[in-house]
Amino acid sequence: MSTAPLLSEGEGRRTRSPGADVRGSRRRPPARRLLLGAGGTLVAAAGALVAVGCFLGLYVRPTSDDWCAAWKSRDLGVLGITSDFYTTQNGRIANAFLSGVIYGDGLGGVKVLPTVMAVTFTVGLVLLGCRFVRSIGGRPPILALFACSLAIQALLYYAGTRSYQVLLWAPATISHTIPSVIGVWALLLAIWTVRQPRTAVRAGGCAAAFLIAFGLGTLSEPFALVSGLLAVGVALLALPRLKLAQTWHPFTWCALWCAGLLCGLVVLYTSPGARWRRAQQPDGESVLSAGELRATFRDWLHMWDTVTGQWAYLGAAAVGVLLGWAAGLRAPAPGPRQWQWRRATPRKMQIAVLLLPVPVVVLGSFAVVLGLRSGYGPSGWTYARTWTNYLVPMELALCAYGALLGEWAGRSLARRRASAVVVPAGIVGAGGLALAALAVLVPSVQQLTTATVTRAAAWDAQNSRIRTAAAQGVTDVGYRPLYIGGLAEPFFTSDHTRDWVAGCVSKWYGVDRIHRL
């Protein structure tokens, strides 16, 4: 990586003399060398963890909902499975459409999905980080941005209790991980749209916001709730009278986003499939009753006890400190572009902007638990794959807070006598904490690798046996459940009429029935 981004423009001009490139590289300050070393180490460590998850995609085999999505995509096609979800399953038409696309080519789509998702997420986070760094008056340090992007993903995939479901199980990634990827790119679209001088271009960006939000409303209810809270908060802060925004463009974009989410949720909620699903739940208290709210609050506390018990999430803040420190060292004295919004924005509004992620994460997580309890009962909060919907904004907020802290520390310490010791020590400390957070994830990655590869070998052998038997005309074949990731397999219930997994396996193989081996 070029060292130019680590120098301010003035410093670059002062060092450009004959032979300066060679001498400058030899005389690079210790803090900058440490930043390069820490950034490179974290990119390698986090990148390796994410790469392992992408590689494991090659060993993904069907389980639980996979079986149903696979045979419906094969036999009904993309439009057929979309219609089936709307009329008989849950009303999530965008979810069904993506399932039809991913499972349309057998298992090929589910095998490459983790890689496609990780690459798209990485690029989106880096671009978003570039916008953030420019907003605080710096030129984006690409190495540090990649370190942040990859570290956030590694924590998201492996720090929780359901790594297989978050990264490798397509039904969960479609419902709860992919929406966050789309959300990052939608945020980039919002930033681009509100800055456009041409009305027609802004109108196109706003129309895209409505359509994307509508799709997300029929893709994932938890993400719709969390992103809706964020959009409402931004819209209120972006009212021109509050002097944070000079035009109505940000408010309009957020309003159309919320309208799209609401329309999507209405279509989902009123669908025949959603009505059928609600009919399967036993009658009970309203989710808004005092008793249910108290129970939801207890579940919410249990969930956060689990999340806060994983200290590795602090790695997001630590890697953010490195990003901010790089920006602070590059611009030790406030420049004309630095913190432009401070001069025109009241201090109370600045505080409100900085604190906005807190209510979004707190209220969004409560809304997720409320929805889980409504759909799955008292144990709903344990469906940790849904936590992704608020863990992503939580990690991004931690990273941003860390970056602001690092940027402030870099600027304030740059010209002090103690900076020669304090700055390198801070960089080493932040880099060490981020690396330790990634190291904590290694056992989880090892367990995931062993379980996934072992199951793939057993599944392939059983798949070959069943297909051979089906080709010979056998209509009742034996199946041995192969459990992974806490997901259901055939014979999860003693009542065959309620064993939907076994029914989908039978349809996938084209047999009448399967029995347990």
N, C-alpha and C positions, 0 to 999 in steps of 0.2 A: 504494500500500500504506500502511496506517496505520502511524504511527511508534510506536504504543503498545507493540507487542511488543519494541521495542528498549529499553524502560525497565523497571526493576524495579518491583515493586508499590509499594515505599516511595517511589521517585522519582516515580511517577505521582501519589501522594497529595500530595507536596510541591509539585507544579507545577500542581495543579488549583485555580486561583484565577481571578477575573474577568480575562478577556483572556489567560489563560495559554496557551491553545491557539495563539493567534497569536504571542505572544512566544516560546513554546517552539519553534515551528517555525523562527523566525528565529535562535534561539540554540542550535539542535541542535549538539552537540559535533562537531568535525571527524571523529572516528573513526566516529561513527554515519552521518554524511553519506557518508563513504567506503564504508562497508559497504553502504548503500543503492545507491550508484552502481555498486560492483563487482558486487553481486548482480543489479541490473537489466541491466548490460552482459553478464554471463555468461548470464543467462536468454535474452537476445536472441540472443547468438552461438550458444550450444548449441541453443537452440530452432530457430534457422534451419537448422542442419545436420540436425537430426532431421526437421524439416518437409520438407526437400528429399528425404530418403529416403522419407518417406510419400508425397510427390507422385510420386516415381518409380515407386511401386507401380502407378500407372495405365499405365505403359509396360512392365510385366512381360509377357513372352510365354513360352510353353513351351519348355523345353530339357531334355535329359537325362531324369531321372526324372519330370519333369513330364508327358511324353508318356504314360508308362505309367499314372500316377495319374489323369490326365485321362480316358483312355478307359475305364479300369476303373470309375471313379466314375460315369461316364455310363451305361455298359452294365450294370454289376453292381449299382450302388447302394451305399449305405453298408455294409450288412451283407454284401453280396457281396465288396466289396474287403477288408473285415475278415477274412472267411473265407479269401480268397485269400492275404493276407499270412500268416495263421496256418498254412495248409497247404502253401503252395508258395514263399513268399518268405523271410521272416526271423523270423516269430513275433511281430512287434511289433503286437499287436492294437489298442492304444490309438493308436499311430502311424497305423495304417490307418484307424481310425475318424475321426480328425481329418482325414486326407487326403480321405476320402469326403465329409465335411462341407464342407471348403474347396473341393474341386473339383466338388462336386455341381451347382453352377450355372455350369458352364463355367469361364470365366476371371474371373468376377466376384469369387469368393472370394480368389483370389491377388492381385488388384489392391487389395483393401481390407485384406488381412492385415497389411501393414507398419503401417498407421495404427492398426488395432485393437491390435496388439501394442505399439506405442509409447505409446499412450494408457494402456493397462492397466498397462504397466511404470511409466510416470511416476507414476500415482496410487499404485501399490503402494509405490514407493520413497519417495514423499513421506510416506505414512502410516507406513512403517517408520522414516523419519527422525524423525517426530514422537515415536514411542515412544523412540527413542534419546536425543533431546534432553531429554525428560521424565525419563529415567533419570539424567541428570546434573544435574537440578534446575532446568531452565529451561523457559520457554514457547517453543514452536517458532517460529522466524522463517521464515514461509512463503516469502518471496522467496529466502532462502538455500537452503531445502530444494528448491525447484524448480530452482535453479541446480545443486545437486548431482545431482539426478535426471537432468536433461537432459544435463549434462556427462558423467556416467557412461555414459549411453546413446550419446552421440556418440562417445566413445572406444571403446566396445564395437563399434559398427557400422563405424567407419572406421579405427581405428588398426591393425587387423590386416591380413593379406595377402589376405583373401577377403571383402571388403566385400559383394559381390553375393550371395554365398552366405549370409552371416550375416543379412542384412536382407531381401533381395528374393526369394531362391530358396526357395519354400515347403517342399520336402522337407527342406532344411537347417534352416530356422527351426522347423519342426515338431519335428525331432529334437533340436536343440541350442540354440535361442534361446527358444522358448516354454517349455521345462521350467524355465528360470531365472525366467521371469515367474511361472509357477505356484509355484515355490519361494519367491519373495518373499511371495506371498499366503498360502502355507502357513505361513510363519514368523509372519505376522500372526495367522493362525488359532491357532497354538500359543500366542502371547502372550495372546491373548484367552481361550483355553480354560483355561489353568492359573490364571487369575485369577478364574474364575467360582466363586461360592460354592455354587451349586446342583449337586448330584451329577448330575442328569439332563442338565443342559446340558454339563457336562464330559464325560460319557459320549458325548454326541452329537459333541462336538469331537474326542474321541479316535477314535471310529468313522470320522469324516470323514478323520482323519489316515491311518488304515489304508487306506481306499479310494483316497485321492489318491495315496498312496505306491505302492499296487498298480498304479494306472494309469501312474504314472511309470516303474515297473519294466518295463512293457511298451511304454513310449514311447521311452526313451533309456537305454541301458546306461551311457554315461559319466556322465550326470547322476545316475543311481542310485548309482553308486560314490562320487561326490563328496559328494552330500547324505547318503549313508549314513555316510561318515566324519565329517561335521559332527554328525550326530545321535548317533553313538556318543560323540564327544568331549563333547557337551553332557550326554548321559545320565550319563557318568562323573562329570563335575563337579557334576551336580545331585543326587548322592546326599545325602540329608539329613545323614548323619554328617559330611560335609565342610563343612556350615554355609553353603553358598552358597544352597541352597534349603531352605525350612522344611517342605515337604511332598513327597510322592512324585509329585505331579502332573506336573512337568516330566519326570521320569524315565519315567513311564508313557507320556506322549505320545511321547517319543523312541523308546521301545521298540516301540510300535505302529507308528510310522513305519518303523523298521528292519524290522519283521515284514512290513509291506506291501510294501516294496521287495524283500525276499527272496522273498516269494510271487510277485510279478510277474516277477522274474528267473527263477525256477524254471519258471513257465508258459512264458516266452519260450524258455528254453534247451531245454526238453523238447518244444517244438512240432515238428511235421513240417517246417515251413518252415526252422527253425533247423538241424535235422539235415541237410536238403538243402543248405543254404548251407555248412555245415562240410564236407560231402562234396566241395564244389567246390575246397576248398583242398588244395594238395599236402601230402603227409605230410612232417613235419619234426620238429625237436626240440620238446619241451614248452616252453611259454612260461615255465615255472618252472625250466627247466634253467639251469645256470651260464652256458652260452654265450649263451642267449637273454636272460637277465637282464643280462649285460654289454652286449649289443647294444642292449637297451632303454634302459639307462642312457646309452649314447652318443647314442641318438636323443633322449632326454630333455634332455640337455645342448644338443643342436642346437636343439631347440624353445625352450628358455629363452634361448639366445643370440639367437634371433629376437625373442622377446618383450622382453627387456631392451634390445635394440637400439632399441626404439621408446620414446624418453624421454617421449613424450606421455602415457603412462600416469601419470606423476607429476602430471598435471593433476587426477587424482582426489584425491590428497592435498592439493593446493593449494586446491581448492574446499572440501575438508573443513576446512581451517584457517580459512577465512572463516566457515564455519558455526559452528565452535567459538568463534571470536573473538566472534561476535555473542552467543553464550550467555554468554561470560565477561564481556563489557562490560555485559550486562544484569544480572548478579548478581556484582558485584565482590567482595563479602564473602560467605563461605559462609553459606547460609541453613539453616533447619531441615530443608528437603527435599533439600538438595544432597548428592549422593554418599551416599545412605542406606546403600547396601550396604557402604560402607567400614567403617562402625562395627561391623557384625555379621559381617564376613567376614575371615578371617585373610589376612594380606598375601600368603602363598604362593598362596592361592586366587585373589586378585585378579590376581596375575601370570599364573597359569595361564589365567584367562579372557581376559586381554589377548593372550596368546600363542597361543590356540587357533587362530585363522585360519592361522597359519604352517604347522603340520603338515597342516592340512586342504588348503591350496593345494599344498604340496610333494608330499604323498603322493597327493592327488587327481590332480595333473597326471601323476605317474608311472603311476598306474593307467590314465589315459586313453591314454598312449603305449603301455602294455603291451597294452591292448585293441586299439589301432590296428595294432600290429605283428602281433598274432594274426590280425586280420581282413583286413589289406591288405598284409602283408609288410613288407620293409625300408623301403619308402617311405611306410608308413602315417602316420608322424609328420607328414608334410607336409599332411595333411588338416586344414587350419587351422580349418575350420568347427566341428570338435569342441572346439577350445580354449576356446570360449565357456563350456563347463561349469565350468572352473576360473577363467577370467578374470573372470567376474562376482563370485564371492566374493573374488578378489584385489582388484578395484577397490573393492568395498564395504569391505574391510579397510583399504585405503589411505585411503579417505575417512574412516572411523571413526578411524584413528590420527591423521589430520590434524585432525579435529574435537577429539579429546582434547588434542592439542598446542595448538590455538588456544584452547580453553577454559581450559586451565591458564595460558597466556600472558596471556589477557585478565584473569583474576582476579589473577594475581601482579603484573602491571604497572599495574593500574588506579589504585592509590594511590601509585605511585612518582613522583618528580619528573620522571624521564625519559620517563614514559608519553606525554606530550604530543607527543613526537617519535617514540618507538619504536613505539607502537601504530599510528599512521597509516602509518609506513614499512613495518611488517609487513603491514598490510592491502594496501597498494599492491603490495608484493612478491608476496604470495600471489595477489592478483587478476591481476597481470601474468603470473605463471607459468601460471595456469589459462587465461588468454586466449591466451597463446602456444601452449599445448598444443592448444587448439582451432584456432588458425590453421594449425598444422602439418597438420591434417586437410583443409584446403580443397583442395589439389591432388588428393587421393584422391576427394573428393566431385565435383570437376569431371570427372575421368576416368570415374567411375561414371556421372555424368549423361550425358556424351557417348556412352558405349558403350551405355547402356540405351535412350536415345531413338533413336539411329541404328539399333540393331538392331530396335526396335519398328516403325519405318517400313519397313525391309526385310522383316521378318516379315509384316507386314500385306499387303504387295504380293504376296509369295509365297503366302501363305495364300489370297488371293483367286484367284490363278491356279490353284492346286491344286484348290480347291473347284469352280471352273468346269469344270476338266477332269474331275473325278470325277462331276459332275452330267451330263456328256455321255457317261458310260459308259467313260471311260478307266480301265484297271485297273493300268497301270504309269506312274506320273507321275514327273517330274523334280523333284529337291529339291537345293537348294544349302545346304550347312551354314552356319549362322549362329552362330558361336562367341561365348560370353560367360562371364566369371567362371571360366575354367578348367574348364568343364563339357563333358561328352561331347555330341556331336551325331551324327546318322546318318553311317555310313561311317567311324567311328572305328577300325574294324578291317577288314582285307581279306577276312576270312572272313564271308560273309553269314549263315551259320548262327549265328554268335556276335554278330552285330550286333543286340542287343536294342533299341537305340534306334530303328533303322530299322523293326523289327517293330512297335513301339508307334506310330510315326508312321503306318504303313500302317493300323493298326486305327483310329486317330483319324480319319483321312480316309475310311475305308471302301473302301480299294483293296487290291489283292493284293500290290503291290510298289512300291517307289520306287527310282529310279536316280539316280546323281549327275549334277548339271549342271556 
